[in-house]
C-alpha cells in the first residue's frame, strides 16, 4: 500500500472477528457486528484542527478501538481500509 494520510488522519485495517457466537452458533455475514478493533497501517504527521495543534498519539502497528460507523471506507490493491480522524479512535488496545 502506498498511501499517506494528511494532518490528523489515520488509515486502519479492520481485524477479522470470530464467525461463531459464544454458544457455538455459526453466524452468517449479515448477522455479524461490524468489528471495532483495527490495526493502524498509516498515520498522518499531525497538524492543526480548529487552530489547535494536534500531536499524533497512534503509530503504525497499534491496535485501536474505533467508534462504530466512523471514517470513510476505501479499497486499495484489493484490500479494504478505513480513513478516519485520530479523534474517532477511542483507545489503543494493548
PDB file with one MODEL, atoms N, CA, C and O in Angstrom:
MODEL        1
ATOM      1  N   UNK A   1       0.849  -1.172   0.000  1.00  0.00           N
ATOM      2  CA  UNK A   1       0.000   0.000   0.000  1.00  0.00           C
ATOM      3  C   UNK A   1       0.892   1.231   0.000  1.00  0.00           C
ATOM      4  O   UNK A   1       1.909   1.274   0.692  1.00  0.00           O
ATOM      5  N   UNK A   2       0.511   2.211  -0.766  1.00  0.00           N
ATOM      6  CA  UNK A   2       1.279   3.433  -0.849  1.00  0.00           C
ATOM      7  C   UNK A   2       0.342   4.615  -0.642  1.00  0.00           C
ATOM      8  O   UNK A   2      -0.034   5.285  -1.604  1.00  0.00           O
ATOM      9  N   UNK A   3      -0.032   4.874   0.598  1.00  0.00           N
ATOM     10  CA  UNK A   3      -0.946   5.962   0.918  1.00  0.00           C
ATOM     11  C   UNK A   3      -0.435   6.662   2.169  1.00  0.00           C
ATOM     12  O   UNK A   3      -0.036   6.015   3.137  1.00  0.00           O
ATOM     13  N   UNK A   4      -0.451   7.984   2.139  1.00  0.00           N
ATOM     14  CA  UNK A   4      -0.009   8.779   3.287  1.00  0.00           C
ATOM     15  C   UNK A   4      -1.137   9.717   3.673  1.00  0.00           C
ATOM     16  O   UNK A   4      -1.428  10.661   2.938  1.00  0.00           O
ATOM     17  N   UNK A   5      -1.778   9.481   4.809  1.00  0.00           N
ATOM     18  CA  UNK A   5      -2.873  10.356   5.230  1.00  0.00           C
ATOM     19  C   UNK A   5      -2.344  11.740   5.616  1.00  0.00           C
ATOM     20  O   UNK A   5      -1.192  11.881   6.026  1.00  0.00           O
ATOM     21  N   UNK A   6      -3.184  12.739   5.484  1.00  0.00           N
ATOM     22  CA  UNK A   6      -2.820  14.112   5.805  1.00  0.00           C
ATOM     23  C   UNK A   6      -3.282  14.496   7.204  1.00  0.00           C
ATOM     24  O   UNK A   6      -4.221  13.912   7.746  1.00  0.00           O
ATOM     25  N   UNK A   7      -2.618  15.470   7.770  1.00  0.00           N
ATOM     26  CA  UNK A   7      -2.976  16.052   9.060  1.00  0.00           C
ATOM     27  C   UNK A   7      -3.157  14.991  10.141  1.00  0.00           C
ATOM     28  O   UNK A   7      -2.253  14.189  10.377  1.00  0.00           O
ATOM     29  N   UNK A   8      -4.315  14.978  10.800  1.00  0.00           N
ATOM     30  CA  UNK A   8      -4.545  14.058  11.919  1.00  0.00           C
ATOM     31  C   UNK A   8      -5.325  12.816  11.495  1.00  0.00           C
ATOM     32  O   UNK A   8      -5.998  12.189  12.313  1.00  0.00           O
ATOM     33  N   UNK A   9      -5.231  12.469  10.227  1.00  0.00           N
ATOM     34  CA  UNK A   9      -5.951  11.288   9.744  1.00  0.00           C
ATOM     35  C   UNK A   9      -5.100  10.032   9.868  1.00  0.00           C
ATOM     36  O   UNK A   9      -3.870  10.081   9.865  1.00  0.00           O
ATOM     37  N   UNK A  10      -5.805   8.898   9.979  1.00  0.00           N
ATOM     38  CA  UNK A  10      -5.168   7.600  10.169  1.00  0.00           C
ATOM     39  C   UNK A  10      -5.809   6.612   9.201  1.00  0.00           C
ATOM     40  O   UNK A  10      -7.020   6.657   8.983  1.00  0.00           O
ATOM     41  N   UNK A  11      -5.012   5.725   8.622  1.00  0.00           N
ATOM     42  CA  UNK A  11      -5.524   4.637   7.777  1.00  0.00           C
ATOM     43  C   UNK A  11      -5.468   3.367   8.613  1.00  0.00           C
ATOM     44  O   UNK A  11      -4.421   3.016   9.158  1.00  0.00           O
ATOM     45  N   UNK A  12      -6.605   2.679   8.711  1.00  0.00           N
ATOM     46  CA  UNK A  12      -6.671   1.455   9.513  1.00  0.00           C
ATOM     47  C   UNK A  12      -7.186   0.303   8.666  1.00  0.00           C
ATOM     48  O   UNK A  12      -7.850   0.499   7.648  1.00  0.00           O
ATOM     49  N   UNK A  13      -6.863  -0.897   9.112  1.00  0.00           N
ATOM     50  CA  UNK A  13      -7.378  -2.121   8.501  1.00  0.00           C
ATOM     51  C   UNK A  13      -8.119  -2.869   9.590  1.00  0.00           C
ATOM     52  O   UNK A  13      -7.551  -3.177  10.638  1.00  0.00           O
ATOM     53  N   UNK A  14      -9.377  -3.160   9.346  1.00  0.00           N
ATOM     54  CA  UNK A  14     -10.197  -3.836  10.335  1.00  0.00           C
ATOM     55  C   UNK A  14      -9.675  -5.257  10.543  1.00  0.00           C
ATOM     56  O   UNK A  14      -9.298  -5.932   9.585  1.00  0.00           O
ATOM     57  N   UNK A  15      -9.657  -5.706  11.793  1.00  0.00           N
ATOM     58  CA  UNK A  15      -9.231  -7.062  12.114  1.00  0.00           C
ATOM     59  C   UNK A  15     -10.423  -7.997  12.014  1.00  0.00           C
ATOM     60  O   UNK A  15     -11.553  -7.599  12.296  1.00  0.00           O
ATOM     61  N   UNK A  16     -10.178  -9.231  11.616  1.00  0.00           N
ATOM     62  CA  UNK A  16     -11.251 -10.218  11.475  1.00  0.00           C
ATOM     63  C   UNK A  16     -11.863 -10.533  12.828  1.00  0.00           C
ATOM     64  O   UNK A  16     -11.175 -10.563  13.849  1.00  0.00           O
ATOM     65  N   UNK A  17     -13.169 -10.767  12.817  1.00  0.00           N
ATOM     66  CA  UNK A  17     -13.859 -11.172  14.027  1.00  0.00           C
ATOM     67  C   UNK A  17     -14.188 -12.650  13.924  1.00  0.00           C
ATOM     68  O   UNK A  17     -14.149 -13.231  12.839  1.00  0.00           O
ATOM     69  N   UNK A  18     -14.512 -13.252  15.052  1.00  0.00           N
ATOM     70  CA  UNK A  18     -14.881 -14.662  15.048  1.00  0.00           C
ATOM     71  C   UNK A  18     -16.191 -14.851  14.301  1.00  0.00           C
ATOM     72  O   UNK A  18     -17.067 -13.986  14.332  1.00  0.00           O
ATOM     73  N   UNK A  19     -16.317 -15.975  13.639  1.00  0.00           N
ATOM     74  CA  UNK A  19     -17.517 -16.254  12.865  1.00  0.00           C
ATOM     75  C   UNK A  19     -18.499 -17.131  13.608  1.00  0.00           C
ATOM     76  O   UNK A  19     -19.504 -17.545  13.031  1.00  0.00           O
ATOM     77  N   UNK A  20     -18.240 -17.431  14.887  1.00  0.00           N
ATOM     78  CA  UNK A  20     -19.179 -18.201  15.680  1.00  0.00           C
ATOM     79  C   UNK A  20     -19.527 -17.413  16.927  1.00  0.00           C
ATOM     80  O   UNK A  20     -18.719 -16.632  17.430  1.00  0.00           O
ATOM     81  N   UNK A  21     -20.731 -17.624  17.417  1.00  0.00           N
ATOM     82  CA  UNK A  21     -21.154 -16.953  18.643  1.00  0.00           C
ATOM     83  C   UNK A  21     -20.549 -17.684  19.844  1.00  0.00           C
ATOM     84  O   UNK A  21     -19.936 -18.740  19.688  1.00  0.00           O
ATOM     85  N   UNK A  22     -20.723 -17.124  21.030  1.00  0.00           N
ATOM     86  CA  UNK A  22     -20.195 -17.762  22.236  1.00  0.00           C
ATOM     87  C   UNK A  22     -20.817 -19.136  22.461  1.00  0.00           C
ATOM     88  O   UNK A  22     -20.194 -20.018  23.052  1.00  0.00           O
ATOM     89  N   UNK A  23     -22.051 -19.311  21.985  1.00  0.00           N
ATOM     90  CA  UNK A  23     -22.737 -20.588  22.134  1.00  0.00           C
ATOM     91  C   UNK A  23     -22.374 -21.601  21.057  1.00  0.00           C
ATOM     92  O   UNK A  23     -22.882 -22.722  21.065  1.00  0.00           O
ATOM     93  N   UNK A  24     -21.493 -21.216  20.122  1.00  0.00           N
ATOM     94  CA  UNK A  24     -21.059 -22.135  19.086  1.00  0.00           C
ATOM     95  C   UNK A  24     -21.857 -22.061  17.798  1.00  0.00           C
ATOM     96  O   UNK A  24     -21.635 -22.860  16.888  1.00  0.00           O
ATOM     97  N   UNK A  25     -22.788 -21.109  17.705  1.00  0.00           N
ATOM     98  CA  UNK A  25     -23.598 -20.970  16.507  1.00  0.00           C
ATOM     99  C   UNK A  25     -22.795 -20.204  15.458  1.00  0.00           C
ATOM    100  O   UNK A  25     -22.237 -19.147  15.752  1.00  0.00           O
ATOM    101  N   UNK A  26     -22.736 -20.733  14.238  1.00  0.00           N
ATOM    102  CA  UNK A  26     -22.017 -20.055  13.153  1.00  0.00           C
ATOM    103  C   UNK A  26     -22.888 -18.919  12.630  1.00  0.00           C
ATOM    104  O   UNK A  26     -24.061 -19.114  12.308  1.00  0.00           O
ATOM    105  N   UNK A  27     -22.291 -17.723  12.549  1.00  0.00           N
ATOM    106  CA  UNK A  27     -23.044 -16.545  12.131  1.00  0.00           C
ATOM    107  C   UNK A  27     -22.821 -16.251  10.650  1.00  0.00           C
ATOM    108  O   UNK A  27     -21.680 -16.246  10.187  1.00  0.00           O
ATOM    109  N   UNK A  28     -23.897 -16.007   9.902  1.00  0.00           N
ATOM    110  CA  UNK A  28     -23.726 -15.595   8.515  1.00  0.00           C
ATOM    111  C   UNK A  28     -23.206 -14.161   8.466  1.00  0.00           C
ATOM    112  O   UNK A  28     -23.287 -13.436   9.457  1.00  0.00           O
ATOM    113  N   UNK A  29     -22.672 -13.751   7.317  1.00  0.00           N
ATOM    114  CA  UNK A  29     -22.084 -12.424   7.171  1.00  0.00           C
ATOM    115  C   UNK A  29     -23.023 -11.293   7.532  1.00  0.00           C
ATOM    116  O   UNK A  29     -22.571 -10.270   8.047  1.00  0.00           O
ATOM    117  N   UNK A  30     -24.322 -11.442   7.280  1.00  0.00           N
ATOM    118  CA  UNK A  30     -25.259 -10.364   7.555  1.00  0.00           C
ATOM    119  C   UNK A  30     -25.570 -10.231   9.042  1.00  0.00           C
ATOM    120  O   UNK A  30     -26.050  -9.182   9.471  1.00  0.00           O
ATOM    121  N   UNK A  31     -25.311 -11.252   9.826  1.00  0.00           N
ATOM    122  CA  UNK A  31     -25.631 -11.209  11.249  1.00  0.00           C
ATOM    123  C   UNK A  31     -24.459 -10.735  12.100  1.00  0.00           C
ATOM    124  O   UNK A  31     -24.624 -10.457  13.288  1.00  0.00           O
ATOM    125  N   UNK A  32     -23.297 -10.645  11.506  1.00  0.00           N
ATOM    126  CA  UNK A  32     -22.119 -10.234  12.266  1.00  0.00           C
ATOM    127  C   UNK A  32     -22.155  -8.743  12.545  1.00  0.00           C
ATOM    128  O   UNK A  32     -22.624  -7.954  11.724  1.00  0.00           O
ATOM    129  N   UNK A  33     -21.655  -8.365  13.715  1.00  0.00           N
ATOM    130  CA  UNK A  33     -21.498  -6.958  14.028  1.00  0.00           C
ATOM    131  C   UNK A  33     -20.262  -6.425  13.326  1.00  0.00           C
ATOM    132  O   UNK A  33     -19.308  -7.163  13.080  1.00  0.00           O
ATOM    133  N   UNK A  34     -20.287  -5.155  13.011  1.00  0.00           N
ATOM    134  CA  UNK A  34     -19.102  -4.543  12.416  1.00  0.00           C
ATOM    135  C   UNK A  34     -17.993  -4.558  13.458  1.00  0.00           C
ATOM    136  O   UNK A  34     -18.213  -4.128  14.590  1.00  0.00           O
ATOM    137  N   UNK A  35     -16.796  -5.048  13.101  1.00  0.00           N
ATOM    138  CA  UNK A  35     -15.712  -5.080  14.078  1.00  0.00           C
ATOM    139  C   UNK A  35     -15.295  -3.674  14.465  1.00  0.00           C
ATOM    140  O   UNK A  35     -15.387  -2.745  13.663  1.00  0.00           O
ATOM    141  N   UNK A  36     -14.838  -3.525  15.691  1.00  0.00           N
ATOM    142  CA  UNK A  36     -14.438  -2.217  16.167  1.00  0.00           C
ATOM    143  C   UNK A  36     -12.952  -2.165  16.495  1.00  0.00           C
ATOM    144  O   UNK A  36     -12.447  -1.114  16.890  1.00  0.00           O
ATOM    145  N   UNK A  37     -12.250  -3.271  16.339  1.00  0.00           N
ATOM    146  CA  UNK A  37     -10.818  -3.284  16.602  1.00  0.00           C
ATOM    147  C   UNK A  37     -10.097  -3.341  15.264  1.00  0.00           C
ATOM    148  O   UNK A  37     -10.420  -4.157  14.400  1.00  0.00           O
ATOM    149  N   UNK A  38      -9.110  -2.458  15.108  1.00  0.00           N
ATOM    150  CA  UNK A  38      -8.391  -2.346  13.841  1.00  0.00           C
ATOM    151  C   UNK A  38      -6.911  -2.139  14.103  1.00  0.00           C
ATOM    152  O   UNK A  38      -6.495  -1.849  15.225  1.00  0.00           O
ATOM    153  N   UNK A  39      -6.126  -2.292  13.049  1.00  0.00           N
ATOM    154  CA  UNK A  39      -4.691  -2.056  13.131  1.00  0.00           C
ATOM    155  C   UNK A  39      -4.352  -0.824  12.306  1.00  0.00           C
ATOM    156  O   UNK A  39      -4.830  -0.677  11.181  1.00  0.00           O
ATOM    157  N   UNK A  40      -3.534   0.057  12.855  1.00  0.00           N
ATOM    158  CA  UNK A  40      -3.112   1.259  12.151  1.00  0.00           C
ATOM    159  C   UNK A  40      -2.068   0.858  11.109  1.00  0.00           C
ATOM    160  O   UNK A  40      -1.053   0.251  11.450  1.00  0.00           O
ATOM    161  N   UNK A  41      -2.314   1.196   9.831  1.00  0.00           N
ATOM    162  CA  UNK A  41      -1.363   0.884   8.766  1.00  0.00           C
ATOM    163  C   UNK A  41      -0.645   2.127   8.258  1.00  0.00           C
ATOM    164  O   UNK A  41       0.388   2.013   7.599  1.00  0.00           O
ATOM    165  N   UNK A  42      -1.177   3.318   8.554  1.00  0.00           N
ATOM    166  CA  UNK A  42      -0.517   4.578   8.204  1.00  0.00           C
ATOM    167  C   UNK A  42      -1.103   5.681   9.067  1.00  0.00           C
ATOM    168  O   UNK A  42      -2.291   5.665   9.388  1.00  0.00           O
ATOM    169  N   UNK A  43      -0.266   6.639   9.442  1.00  0.00           N
ATOM    170  CA  UNK A  43      -0.719   7.764  10.261  1.00  0.00           C
ATOM    171  C   UNK A  43      -0.148   9.048   9.698  1.00  0.00           C
ATOM    172  O   UNK A  43       1.005   9.096   9.270  1.00  0.00           O
ATOM    173  N   UNK A  44      -0.965  10.087   9.701  1.00  0.00           N
ATOM    174  CA  UNK A  44      -0.518  11.393   9.229  1.00  0.00           C
ATOM    175  C   UNK A  44       0.465  12.028  10.207  1.00  0.00           C
ATOM    176  O   UNK A  44       0.715  11.483  11.282  1.00  0.00           O
ATOM    177  N   UNK A  45       1.019  13.175   9.838  1.00  0.00           N
ATOM    178  CA  UNK A  45       2.029  13.828  10.660  1.00  0.00           C
ATOM    179  C   UNK A  45       1.461  14.654  11.812  1.00  0.00           C
ATOM    180  O   UNK A  45       2.224  15.174  12.626  1.00  0.00           O
ATOM    181  N   UNK A  46       0.145  14.784  11.895  1.00  0.00           N
ATOM    182  CA  UNK A  46      -0.451  15.703  12.858  1.00  0.00           C
ATOM    183  C   UNK A  46      -0.706  17.015  12.145  1.00  0.00           C
ATOM    184  O   UNK A  46      -0.606  17.088  10.920  1.00  0.00           O
ATOM    185  N   UNK A  47      -1.026  18.033  12.885  1.00  0.00           N
ATOM    186  CA  UNK A  47      -1.282  19.323  12.248  1.00  0.00           C
ATOM    187  C   UNK A  47      -2.178  20.163  13.115  1.00  0.00           C
ATOM    188  O   UNK A  47      -2.165  20.044  14.340  1.00  0.00           O
ATOM    189  N   UNK A  48      -2.960  21.017  12.478  1.00  0.00           N
ATOM    190  CA  UNK A  48      -3.844  21.922  13.201  1.00  0.00           C
ATOM    191  C   UNK A  48      -5.291  21.622  12.860  1.00  0.00           C
ATOM    192  O   UNK A  48      -5.651  21.482  11.691  1.00  0.00           O
ATOM    193  N   UNK A  49      -6.119  21.523  13.896  1.00  0.00           N
ATOM    194  CA  UNK A  49      -7.553  21.346  13.744  1.00  0.00           C
ATOM    195  C   UNK A  49      -8.201  22.441  14.576  1.00  0.00           C
ATOM    196  O   UNK A  49      -7.968  22.523  15.782  1.00  0.00           O
ATOM    197  N   UNK A  50      -9.013  23.284  13.943  1.00  0.00           N
ATOM    198  CA  UNK A  50      -9.643  24.424  14.616  1.00  0.00           C
ATOM    199  C   UNK A  50      -8.598  25.274  15.334  1.00  0.00           C
ATOM    200  O   UNK A  50      -8.795  25.666  16.484  1.00  0.00           O
ATOM    201  N   UNK A  51      -7.501  25.553  14.662  1.00  0.00           N
ATOM    202  CA  UNK A  51      -6.405  26.393  15.183  1.00  0.00           C
ATOM    203  C   UNK A  51      -5.721  25.820  16.421  1.00  0.00           C
ATOM    204  O   UNK A  51      -5.045  26.552  17.144  1.00  0.00           O
ATOM    205  N   UNK A  52      -5.883  24.532  16.674  1.00  0.00           N
ATOM    206  CA  UNK A  52      -5.201  23.874  17.793  1.00  0.00           C
ATOM    207  C   UNK A  52      -4.272  22.810  17.230  1.00  0.00           C
ATOM    208  O   UNK A  52      -4.662  22.043  16.350  1.00  0.00           O
ATOM    209  N   UNK A  53      -3.049  22.763  17.734  1.00  0.00           N
ATOM    210  CA  UNK A  53      -2.076  21.779  17.255  1.00  0.00           C
ATOM    211  C   UNK A  53      -2.470  20.388  17.746  1.00  0.00           C
ATOM    212  O   UNK A  53      -2.770  20.196  18.925  1.00  0.00           O
ATOM    213  N   UNK A  54      -2.464  19.434  16.839  1.00  0.00           N
ATOM    214  CA  UNK A  54      -2.813  18.051  17.152  1.00  0.00           C
ATOM    215  C   UNK A  54      -1.560  17.193  16.982  1.00  0.00           C
ATOM    216  O   UNK A  54      -1.002  17.120  15.887  1.00  0.00           O
ATOM    217  N   UNK A  55      -1.121  16.549  18.051  1.00  0.00           N
ATOM    218  CA  UNK A  55       0.001  15.611  18.016  1.00  0.00           C
ATOM    219  C   UNK A  55      -0.570  14.210  17.814  1.00  0.00           C
ATOM    220  O   UNK A  55      -1.603  13.870  18.391  1.00  0.00           O
ATOM    221  N   UNK A  56       0.089  13.408  17.006  1.00  0.00           N
ATOM    222  CA  UNK A  56      -0.377  12.046  16.770  1.00  0.00           C
ATOM    223  C   UNK A  56      -0.015  11.163  17.966  1.00  0.00           C
ATOM    224  O   UNK A  56       1.136  11.127  18.400  1.00  0.00           O
ATOM    225  N   UNK A  57      -1.006  10.462  18.485  1.00  0.00           N
ATOM    226  CA  UNK A  57      -0.812   9.574  19.628  1.00  0.00           C
ATOM    227  C   UNK A  57      -0.754   8.107  19.213  1.00  0.00           C
ATOM    228  O   UNK A  57      -0.393   7.245  20.014  1.00  0.00           O
ATOM    229  N   UNK A  58      -1.111   7.824  17.957  1.00  0.00           N
ATOM    230  CA  UNK A  58      -1.058   6.447  17.460  1.00  0.00           C
ATOM    231  C   UNK A  58       0.042   6.336  16.420  1.00  0.00           C
ATOM    232  O   UNK A  58       0.423   7.319  15.784  1.00  0.00           O
ATOM    233  N   UNK A  59       0.541   5.124  16.262  1.00  0.00           N
ATOM    234  CA  UNK A  59       1.594   4.884  15.275  1.00  0.00           C
ATOM    235  C   UNK A  59       1.273   3.599  14.513  1.00  0.00           C
ATOM    236  O   UNK A  59       0.414   2.820  14.924  1.00  0.00           O
ATOM    237  N   UNK A  60       1.957   3.395  13.425  1.00  0.00           N
ATOM    238  CA  UNK A  60       1.753   2.199  12.601  1.00  0.00           C
ATOM    239  C   UNK A  60       1.986   0.956  13.454  1.00  0.00           C
ATOM    240  O   UNK A  60       2.971   0.862  14.187  1.00  0.00           O
ATOM    241  N   UNK A  61       1.069   0.015  13.345  1.00  0.00           N
ATOM    242  CA  UNK A  61       1.169  -1.237  14.103  1.00  0.00           C
ATOM    243  C   UNK A  61       0.308  -1.260  15.352  1.00  0.00           C
ATOM    244  O   UNK A  61       0.043  -2.334  15.891  1.00  0.00           O
ATOM    245  N   UNK A  62      -0.138  -0.094  15.830  1.00  0.00           N
ATOM    246  CA  UNK A  62      -1.013  -0.056  17.012  1.00  0.00           C
ATOM    247  C   UNK A  62      -2.347  -0.713  16.694  1.00  0.00           C
ATOM    248  O   UNK A  62      -2.872  -0.564  15.591  1.00  0.00           O
ATOM    249  N   UNK A  63      -2.889  -1.434  17.654  1.00  0.00           N
ATOM    250  CA  UNK A  63      -4.246  -1.961  17.549  1.00  0.00           C
ATOM    251  C   UNK A  63      -5.139  -0.974  18.295  1.00  0.00           C
ATOM    252  O   UNK A  63      -4.849  -0.606  19.434  1.00  0.00           O
ATOM    253  N   UNK A  64      -6.221  -0.547  17.653  1.00  0.00           N
ATOM    254  CA  UNK A  64      -7.061   0.506  18.213  1.00  0.00           C
ATOM    255  C   UNK A  64      -8.530   0.101  18.234  1.00  0.00           C
ATOM    256  O   UNK A  64      -8.966  -0.747  17.454  1.00  0.00           O
ATOM    257  N   UNK A  65      -9.271   0.708  19.121  1.00  0.00           N
ATOM    258  CA  UNK A  65     -10.716   0.548  19.219  1.00  0.00           C
ATOM    259  C   UNK A  65     -11.328   1.809  18.636  1.00  0.00           C
ATOM    260  O   UNK A  65     -10.997   2.913  19.067  1.00  0.00           O
ATOM    261  N   UNK A  66     -12.222   1.659  17.656  1.00  0.00           N
ATOM    262  CA  UNK A  66     -12.780   2.831  16.981  1.00  0.00           C
ATOM    263  C   UNK A  66     -14.281   2.929  17.213  1.00  0.00           C
ATOM    264  O   UNK A  66     -14.930   1.965  17.617  1.00  0.00           O
ATOM    265  N   UNK A  67     -14.818   4.118  16.947  1.00  0.00           N
ATOM    266  CA  UNK A  67     -16.253   4.340  17.007  1.00  0.00           C
ATOM    267  C   UNK A  67     -16.928   3.573  15.880  1.00  0.00           C
ATOM    268  O   UNK A  67     -16.367   3.441  14.793  1.00  0.00           O
ATOM    269  N   UNK A  68     -18.128   3.069  16.133  1.00  0.00           N
ATOM    270  CA  UNK A  68     -18.882   2.393  15.076  1.00  0.00           C
ATOM    271  C   UNK A  68     -19.232   3.410  13.998  1.00  0.00           C
ATOM    272  O   UNK A  68     -19.525   4.569  14.289  1.00  0.00           O
ATOM    273  N   UNK A  69     -19.197   2.963  12.769  1.00  0.00           N
ATOM    274  CA  UNK A  69     -19.604   3.756  11.611  1.00  0.00           C
ATOM    275  C   UNK A  69     -18.785   5.033  11.427  1.00  0.00           C
ATOM    276  O   UNK A  69     -19.282   6.004  10.857  1.00  0.00           O
ATOM    277  N   UNK A  70     -17.547   5.046  11.898  1.00  0.00           N
ATOM    278  CA  UNK A  70     -16.714   6.227  11.704  1.00  0.00           C
ATOM    279  C   UNK A  70     -15.803   6.039  10.503  1.00  0.00           C
ATOM    280  O   UNK A  70     -15.496   4.911  10.117  1.00  0.00           O
ATOM    281  N   UNK A  71     -15.381   7.127   9.924  1.00  0.00           N
ATOM    282  CA  UNK A  71     -14.417   7.092   8.836  1.00  0.00           C
ATOM    283  C   UNK A  71     -15.020   6.848   7.476  1.00  0.00           C
ATOM    284  O   UNK A  71     -16.233   6.711   7.318  1.00  0.00           O
ATOM    285  N   UNK A  72     -14.134   6.799   6.494  1.00  0.00           N
ATOM    286  CA  UNK A  72     -14.500   6.567   5.103  1.00  0.00           C
ATOM    287  C   UNK A  72     -13.815   5.295   4.637  1.00  0.00           C
ATOM    288  O   UNK A  72     -12.596   5.162   4.738  1.00  0.00           O
ATOM    289  N   UNK A  73     -14.604   4.367   4.127  1.00  0.00           N
ATOM    290  CA  UNK A  73     -14.048   3.096   3.670  1.00  0.00           C
ATOM    291  C   UNK A  73     -13.543   3.245   2.236  1.00  0.00           C
ATOM    292  O   UNK A  73     -14.228   3.808   1.382  1.00  0.00           O
ATOM    293  N   UNK A  74     -12.337   2.734   1.983  1.00  0.00           N
ATOM    294  CA  UNK A  74     -11.738   2.765   0.652  1.00  0.00           C
ATOM    295  C   UNK A  74     -11.168   1.392   0.328  1.00  0.00           C
ATOM    296  O   UNK A  74     -10.849   0.615   1.228  1.00  0.00           O
ATOM    297  N   UNK A  75     -11.043   1.097  -0.966  1.00  0.00           N
ATOM    298  CA  UNK A  75     -10.470  -0.177  -1.383  1.00  0.00           C
ATOM    299  C   UNK A  75      -9.240   0.126  -2.231  1.00  0.00           C
ATOM    300  O   UNK A  75      -9.338   0.795  -3.259  1.00  0.00           O
ATOM    301  N   UNK A  76      -8.074  -0.373  -1.792  1.00  0.00           N
ATOM    302  CA  UNK A  76      -6.812  -0.166  -2.495  1.00  0.00           C
ATOM    303  C   UNK A  76      -6.105  -1.502  -2.651  1.00  0.00           C
ATOM    304  O   UNK A  76      -5.965  -2.253  -1.685  1.00  0.00           O
ATOM    305  N   UNK A  77      -5.668  -1.795  -3.844  1.00  0.00           N
ATOM    306  CA  UNK A  77      -4.943  -3.036  -4.126  1.00  0.00           C
ATOM    307  C   UNK A  77      -5.687  -4.268  -3.635  1.00  0.00           C
ATOM    308  O   UNK A  77      -5.066  -5.215  -3.152  1.00  0.00           O
ATOM    309  N   UNK A  78      -7.017  -4.266  -3.753  1.00  0.00           N
ATOM    310  CA  UNK A  78      -7.824  -5.412  -3.348  1.00  0.00           C
ATOM    311  C   UNK A  78      -8.077  -5.524  -1.854  1.00  0.00           C
ATOM    312  O   UNK A  78      -8.738  -6.467  -1.418  1.00  0.00           O
ATOM    313  N   UNK A  79      -7.571  -4.588  -1.056  1.00  0.00           N
ATOM    314  CA  UNK A  79      -7.773  -4.600   0.403  1.00  0.00           C
ATOM    315  C   UNK A  79      -8.705  -3.453   0.792  1.00  0.00           C
ATOM    316  O   UNK A  79      -8.704  -2.396   0.161  1.00  0.00           O
ATOM    317  N   UNK A  80      -9.495  -3.677   1.833  1.00  0.00           N
ATOM    318  CA  UNK A  80     -10.375  -2.622   2.329  1.00  0.00           C
ATOM    319  C   UNK A  80      -9.730  -1.936   3.524  1.00  0.00           C
ATOM    320  O   UNK A  80      -9.250  -2.590   4.449  1.00  0.00           O
ATOM    321  N   UNK A  81      -9.725  -0.613   3.491  1.00  0.00           N
ATOM    322  CA  UNK A  81      -9.171   0.210   4.560  1.00  0.00           C
ATOM    323  C   UNK A  81     -10.199   1.257   4.953  1.00  0.00           C
ATOM    324  O   UNK A  81     -11.153   1.514   4.219  1.00  0.00           O
ATOM    325  N   UNK A  82      -9.995   1.856   6.114  1.00  0.00           N
ATOM    326  CA  UNK A  82     -10.826   2.959   6.563  1.00  0.00           C
ATOM    327  C   UNK A  82      -9.908   4.123   6.903  1.00  0.00           C
ATOM    328  O   UNK A  82      -8.893   3.954   7.578  1.00  0.00           O
ATOM    329  N   UNK A  83     -10.278   5.304   6.428  1.00  0.00           N
ATOM    330  CA  UNK A  83      -9.534   6.522   6.756  1.00  0.00           C
ATOM    331  C   UNK A  83     -10.402   7.336   7.709  1.00  0.00           C
ATOM    332  O   UNK A  83     -11.557   7.637   7.407  1.00  0.00           O
ATOM    333  N   UNK A  84      -9.840   7.688   8.851  1.00  0.00           N
ATOM    334  CA  UNK A  84     -10.593   8.441   9.847  1.00  0.00           C
ATOM    335  C   UNK A  84      -9.683   9.403  10.587  1.00  0.00           C
ATOM    336  O   UNK A  84      -8.459   9.319  10.489  1.00  0.00           O
ATOM    337  N   UNK A  85     -10.283  10.302  11.316  1.00  0.00           N
ATOM    338  CA  UNK A  85      -9.524  11.248  12.131  1.00  0.00           C
ATOM    339  C   UNK A  85      -9.088  10.550  13.416  1.00  0.00           C
ATOM    340  O   UNK A  85      -9.750   9.630  13.898  1.00  0.00           O
ATOM    341  N   UNK A  86      -7.979  10.999  13.950  1.00  0.00           N
ATOM    342  CA  UNK A  86      -7.483  10.425  15.197  1.00  0.00           C
ATOM    343  C   UNK A  86      -8.533  10.548  16.308  1.00  0.00           C
ATOM    344  O   UNK A  86      -8.593   9.691  17.190  1.00  0.00           O
ATOM    345  N   UNK A  87      -9.349  11.583  16.279  1.00  0.00           N
ATOM    346  CA  UNK A  87     -10.359  11.780  17.323  1.00  0.00           C
ATOM    347  C   UNK A  87     -11.457  10.720  17.299  1.00  0.00           C
ATOM    348  O   UNK A  87     -12.186  10.573  18.280  1.00  0.00           O
ATOM    349  N   UNK A  88     -11.591   9.965  16.175  1.00  0.00           N
ATOM    350  CA  UNK A  88     -12.556   8.872  16.106  1.00  0.00           C
ATOM    351  C   UNK A  88     -12.037   7.597  16.751  1.00  0.00           C
ATOM    352  O   UNK A  88     -12.782   6.630  16.908  1.00  0.00           O
ATOM    353  N   UNK A  89     -10.755   7.590  17.129  1.00  0.00           N
ATOM    354  CA  UNK A  89     -10.171   6.437  17.818  1.00  0.00           C
ATOM    355  C   UNK A  89     -10.452   6.581  19.309  1.00  0.00           C
ATOM    356  O   UNK A  89     -10.141   7.607  19.914  1.00  0.00           O
ATOM    357  N   UNK A  90     -11.042   5.546  19.890  1.00  0.00           N
ATOM    358  CA  UNK A  90     -11.421   5.612  21.295  1.00  0.00           C
ATOM    359  C   UNK A  90     -10.301   5.195  22.236  1.00  0.00           C
ATOM    360  O   UNK A  90     -10.164   5.753  23.325  1.00  0.00           O
ATOM    361  N   UNK A  91      -9.494   4.211  21.821  1.00  0.00           N
ATOM    362  CA  UNK A  91      -8.445   3.695  22.714  1.00  0.00           C
ATOM    363  C   UNK A  91      -7.434   2.884  21.918  1.00  0.00           C
ATOM    364  O   UNK A  91      -7.717   2.406  20.820  1.00  0.00           O
ATOM    365  N   UNK A  92      -6.247   2.741  22.502  1.00  0.00           N
ATOM    366  CA  UNK A  92      -5.241   1.838  21.972  1.00  0.00           C
ATOM    367  C   UNK A  92      -5.371   0.545  22.751  1.00  0.00           C
ATOM    368  O   UNK A  92      -5.401   0.566  23.981  1.00  0.00           O
ATOM    369  N   UNK A  93      -5.447  -0.583  22.054  1.00  0.00           N
ATOM    370  CA  UNK A  93      -5.617  -1.883  22.691  1.00  0.00           C
ATOM    371  C   UNK A  93      -4.246  -2.493  22.910  1.00  0.00           C
ATOM    372  O   UNK A  93      -3.480  -2.657  21.961  1.00  0.00           O
ATOM    373  N   UNK A  94      -3.929  -2.832  24.152  1.00  0.00           N
ATOM    374  CA  UNK A  94      -2.619  -3.435  24.478  1.00  0.00           C
ATOM    375  C   UNK A  94      -2.748  -4.942  24.563  1.00  0.00           C
ATOM    376  O   UNK A  94      -1.763  -5.632  24.825  1.00  0.00           O
TER     377      UNK A  94
ENDMDL
END
